[in-house]
């Protein structure tokens, strides 16, 4: 089992940047697909980005070109660099992980039911 803890949320103006971090502990290895999800008030949790064990990435169309997912295996830390933020990006952001064969991510992993482990979330608020 792996434990996940997010940090780095906050309030910024539109056009600004934030970097979220997710520290993983417990049974960490290189066999996890990891990702970032977000949930705005009154909306379903949606996938933002995922990253394979080999560093291959997938992004939601709404964040392509603005957000970058990355990880530091030595530090067991996942990151989400968010640039050109918009008010519609306001949400609780969650780190997630799931065991897969070889640590590869699949299309289903961009949906909440495709992930096994979740952090508690960090709030991002973007003002116009």
C-alpha distance (Angstrom), angle and dihedral (degrees) to the residues before:
residue distance angle dihedral
X1 . . .
X2 3.79 . .
X3 3.80 129.3 .
X4 3.79 120.9 -146.7
X5 3.79 129.5 -160.8
X6 3.80 124.0 -176.1
X7 3.79 128.1 -154.0
X8 3.78 139.1 165.8
X9 3.78 102.2 68.5
X10 3.77 121.3 137.2
X11 3.78 146.7 126.2
X12 3.79 122.2 -64.9
X13 3.77 136.9 159.5
X14 3.77 122.7 -102.5
X15 3.78 111.0 -79.1
X16 3.77 92.8 31.9
X17 3.80 131.1 114.9
X18 3.78 138.4 -123.1
X19 3.78 133.5 -179.7
X20 3.77 118.7 -147.3
X21 3.78 122.2 -158.6
X22 3.78 131.0 -160.4
X23 3.79 119.7 -164.0
X24 3.78 114.8 -155.8
X25 3.79 123.4 -156.6
X26 3.76 137.3 169.2
X27 3.78 120.0 42.3
X28 3.77 96.8 7.7
X29 3.76 119.2 167.5
X30 3.73 137.2 136.9
X31 3.79 96.3 -84.2
X32 3.79 98.7 89.7
X33 3.74 132.8 100.9
X34 3.80 104.3 -146.0
X35 3.76 131.5 -165.8
X36 3.77 152.0 161.0
X37 3.78 123.8 -115.3
X38 3.77 132.2 -180.0
X39 3.76 137.1 -157.5
X40 3.77 124.5 -163.3
X41 3.82 121.0 -161.3
X42 3.80 110.5 -76.0
X43 3.79 93.4 6.9
X44 3.78 135.4 100.7
X45 3.77 122.1 -100.9
X46 3.80 109.0 -93.9
X47 3.76 134.3 -165.1
X48 3.80 116.0 -109.2
X49 3.80 103.3 176.7
X50 3.79 142.3 -24.1
X51 3.79 133.6 -158.0
X52 3.80 130.3 -156.7
X53 3.76 126.3 -137.7
X54 3.81 87.0 -102.9
X55 3.82 92.4 51.1
X56 3.80 99.4 -102.2
X57 3.80 110.7 148.5
X58 3.79 139.9 -153.9
X59 3.80 126.2 -166.0
X60 3.76 137.0 -166.7
X61 3.80 110.7 -112.5
X62 3.80 90.3 -118.0
X63 3.82 92.9 64.1
X64 3.81 103.4 32.8
X65 3.77 111.5 128.9
X66 3.83 92.3 15.0
X67 3.81 105.7 59.6
X68 3.80 128.8 51.4
X69 3.80 125.2 -165.4
X70 3.79 118.5 -157.2
X71 3.77 140.4 154.8
X72 3.77 141.2 -150.5
X73 3.79 107.8 -146.2
X74 3.81 92.8 -169.7
X75 3.80 89.7 58.2
X76 3.82 96.0 35.9
X77 3.78 87.4 -128.9
X78 3.79 132.1 138.7
X79 3.80 121.6 -157.5
X80 3.77 138.5 -162.2
X81 3.79 116.0 -164.1
X82 3.80 108.8 -161.8
X83 3.80 119.7 -166.4
X84 3.80 133.6 173.4
X85 3.78 89.5 24.1
X86 3.79 119.7 -160.7
X87 3.80 131.7 -160.3
X88 3.84 88.3 -109.3
X89 3.81 87.8 64.2
X90 3.81 89.1 68.4
X91 3.80 107.3 120.5
X92 3.76 146.6 107.0
X93 3.78 106.5 -78.9
X94 3.79 120.1 -146.6
X95 3.77 132.5 -165.1
X96 3.79 114.9 -142.3
X97 3.78 139.5 -179.4
X98 3.76 139.5 -175.7
X99 3.78 135.5 -175.2
X100 3.77 114.0 -112.3
X101 3.77 135.1 167.1
X102 3.76 105.2 -82.0
X103 3.79 92.0 -5.8
X104 3.80 92.7 -83.3
X105 3.80 122.0 153.8
X106 3.79 121.6 -132.7
X107 3.82 131.3 -165.5
X108 3.81 90.9 -96.0
X109 3.79 89.8 61.2
X110 3.80 89.3 71.1
X111 3.80 87.6 68.9
X112 3.80 125.1 73.8
X113 3.80 92.4 -117.7
X114 3.79 89.4 58.4
X115 3.80 93.4 67.2
X116 3.80 129.1 74.6
X117 3.78 104.9 -169.8
X118 3.78 129.2 47.0
X119 3.76 139.5 -174.9
X120 3.79 122.5 -139.1
X121 3.75 94.7 -105.8
X122 3.77 139.0 -117.5
X123 3.80 123.3 -120.7
X124 3.79 121.3 -120.6
X125 3.80 118.4 -170.0
X126 3.78 122.0 -175.2
X127 3.78 119.0 -168.1
X128 3.81 124.8 -158.6
